[in-house]
Each structure stands twice: as structure tokens, then as C-alpha cells.
């Protein structure tokens, strides 16, 4: 039943996204919106290319757990998913990624210029989706507060992406503290805002809104740490992405921790492999072993699990989540965080 309910929330969110698109496209811009639908995985009936829709689901479940029927919050959920995907289109270009969700990335199909423009279109559509809330009767002041939250979150995303690119361009070692600041802006901020937005639409009780945001923040940190683990040890058939973080020299938490805590010889060898332009498969396997020996895998897994538990503690601490809604959120958290 829980799985069926979540599938229904996803379907409603996707219908709302398509509604936003259909209101603006015309005969001269059909191909632009084909690009948008392609990236979102809404160009075909199968599930391929769609992703988990985690962020809008969290917002809808937050709203539902406080106010009941989720349908009034659908424009907010659509805005979150559209906004998240604008950042993914740009990330794929910046990182040179050629595959996402088992499909060719947008820029490899249509070219970089069209992909950048399609990403900008997704961003703009996300803001138009928010304004749909006014049509559903939400007060202007509440919608304006959500727009501000959205803009502040998008700025944090850009800051986090800058920090990621900046650190990748430099040989010096990133600190664990810098890393957590970066992922807070790049990943946790949007997940926290998704949950916060659902709560803001459902209640004016600031204590409840703060508790929900805290839940989303801890979940966002756990989600990124889980992604760090999958980027080195993940199963491509399950995740849709090759575990290529080491080959791409990404400075994720297992690597940073290992460089700080490995013995000098292992740390030197790990730095040598990571500095190679195109490390061989054997070198990547050796780097994995070095990271594990230094405790990077277990440290990251432990932090992910701790943040996951903190997220649920904050949710339960809000004092208003009913059993059914809590069960749905627990299932969603467990399915997204596998570390």
C-alpha cells in the first residue's frame, strides 16, 4: 500500500510538471520542450530516465503529514523537481558526464548550447510552477515567502557547485570541514527546502516548520554521503551511473578521510593514483583498497547512518506526524539511503 501511494504521488507530480510545460509551449518551441521532457524522462511511458523524484515526494509527504490531501501542494512539488533538474543539466555539462539514469545526457544528444538553454528553461519553469500556488488560493505572502526560500536555495546550490569545481581544479587537499560545508549548500539545502516548503504550505507554526527543515537537512547530508559511497562502490545496474568518482578525481568524503588518516606510504600512493590523468582499472581498484584500509568507507557509512537517524529523530520530535505518514517517510528514507 505504501509503495502504491508513493507511485500515485509521483504520478500526480509528473502530471503537474506536464501541466506547467503545456501552458507555455507553442508550435515554434516544441523542440525546446521536447528537450525538457527528455531530460525529465517524461518523453515516454516507461520509467527510464525519471529518477526517484525524492525531493518532491518529501515535500508532498511533509504537507500531507500535517494538512492531509497532498494535491494542493503539487505546484510546490513540481517547482522543486524542475529546479533540481535544471542543476543536473548544468552539472552534466560541467562534469562532462555522458550518462544519467541509464540514458545519454541532454548535452550529448542536443549539444551544449541547447542543453544550457534547456537548463535555464527548467529553472524558469520551476518559478512559474510556484506561482500556480496563488491560483489554488494560497495567500500572496506565503507564496512570496516560498519564492524567497527557493531563490536562497538556488543561490546555495550555485555556491556549492562553485566550491566543488574550485576544489577539483586545485591540487591541495580539501578538509573534511570544507567538504561538509560544500555538500550542505550543494545537496542538503535543496532537500531541506523541499521538506520546509511542504511544511510552510501546511502550517504557520514556526517550530513545526523548523523541525521539518532539520529533518530534511540531515537527510540531505545522509543522501550525499550515500551517493559518495555509490560513486566508488556502487552497482551501475541499480544506480544508473558508473561508479567512476575515482577515475574522475572527485574529492568525496571517503577519499578526503583516507588522505587525512592513511599511513604516509598509502596516502602518497593514493595521491599518485588520483593525480593520474587516466588511471587504469587496476589503479582504480588499488585506490579503492587504499581508501578502505584507511577507514574511508566505514567512516562515510557511519556518518551517513548517523545523519539518517538524526533525520528521523527530528521528524518524530515535531510531535505531529501521524503513524501512516511517518511510515511512508521512513520507507522513503530507507529506500534512498542504502549505506
Secondary structure, DSSP 8 states (H G I E B T S, - for coil): -HHHHHHHHHHHHHHHHHHHHHTT--TTSHHHHHHHHHHHT-SSSSSTT----HHHHHHHHHHHHHHS-GGGGHHHHHHHHHHHHHHHHHHHHHHT--EETTEE-HHHHH-HHHHHHHHHHHHHHHHHHHHHHHHTT--HHHHHHHHHHHHHHHHHHHHHHHHHHHHHT--S---HHHHHHHHIIIIIHHHHHHHHHHHHHH---HHHHHHHHHHHHHHHHHHHHHHHHHHHH--HHHHSS---TTTTT---HHHHHHHHHS-HHHHHHHHHHHHSTT--HHHHHHHHHHHHHTTHHHHHHHHHHHHHHHHHHHHHHTS---HHHHHHHHHHHHHH---
